[in-house]
Amino acid sequence: MFFFNSLNKNQWSGYYNQIPINVDYVEIESVSSLIKQECAEHYHRLFFYCVDHYVTACALCVTENHEQCTRLKPIDELARYSKTSTELFDIEMGIQELDNTVDELRNHRQQTIDTAKDQRKTISKEIKYVRKQLVKESVLELSIDPQLKYLSSALKRFGKIQVVQSPCQIKVGVWEQQRAQTNVSITTVRNIDKTKLELIREILFENGSNITDCVIVNDGRMIFADNQRFKVLVYTGDGQLSKSITVGKSPFGSAVIGTNTVAVTSLKE
C-alpha cells in the first residue's frame, strides 16, 4: 500500500507489508535457486532436498545424516512442482494486481496534482479580484470625503427626533386580569418551640441488637442498621419485620437511593 506525502513535490513514499507465503513455496524457491550441482563433502551429484533441514543432499549424505528425516524429496520433483504450482500462480497474480494498484495510485496522484494546480489558479484569480475591489473602494472613499466635510459645515442639523406615544391595541383577556390579581396565600411558619412529639408506633428488636441508623422510604417502609448483629432490617409501615439482610462488618449509616435500593456504610473486612 502506497501513499503520497506532498502535492507540490514530485516525490512519493510508502510503506509495505511482507506478503506471507507458506513453507512449501519457500522450499520450492530455495530448490530453484541452487547453484551447486555436486556435494561439497562427497563430490557426488545432489539428488535430494531435505525439507526438515533445508539443505541439499547426495546419496551418501542421506545414509549418513538424513536417515531419520521424513521430508526428504527429489530435487527434480520439486523443480517440476515449482513450475506448475498454483500458489506460485496466485503470487504472480497478486504481484500483477499490486502493480496495477501502483499504476492507479500514480494516476490518482497526477490527477490530484492537476486539481491542486487548477484550484491554485482559481484562488489566485479571486485574490486579484478582491485586491482590485479594495483599491476601488479606497479611491471612492477619498473622492467622497471632501464633500462630506462641506456638508458637515453647511448643514445645521440633519433631522429631528420626536417621540410619539400611542395606546396599545392588544386587549388583555379577562383570565389574564384574574391571574394577575390572584391572591397567593402565605403559609405561616411554625414555631419549633411549640412542636410536640407524639409516639406513633413502638418497634421491638431482638436482644443484642444495636441500632445505629434508621431511614424511611416513601412508601412507609423503615430501614434499620443493626451494628451489633451485622444486619440491615426492613420493617413494614405497621412495624412488622419484612426482611433481614446480612451485610459487611458493623453496618453504621444508611441512605435511600431508590425505591428498592439502600446504601449502607460498614467497616472494611
Secondary structure, 3 states (H helix, E strand, C coil): CEECCCCCCCCCEECCCCCCCCHHHHHHHHHHCCCCCECCCCCCECCEEECCCCEEECHHHHHHHCCCCCCEEEHHHHHHHHHHCHHHHHHHHHHHHHHHHHHHHHHHHHHHHHHHHHHHHHHHHHHHHHHHHHHHHHHHHHHHHHHHHHHHHHCCCCCCCCCCCCCCCCCCCHHHHHHHCCCCCCCCCCCHHHCCCCCCCCCCCCCCCCEEEEEECCCCCEEEEECCCCEEEEECCCCCEEEEEECCECCCCEEEEECCEEEECCECC
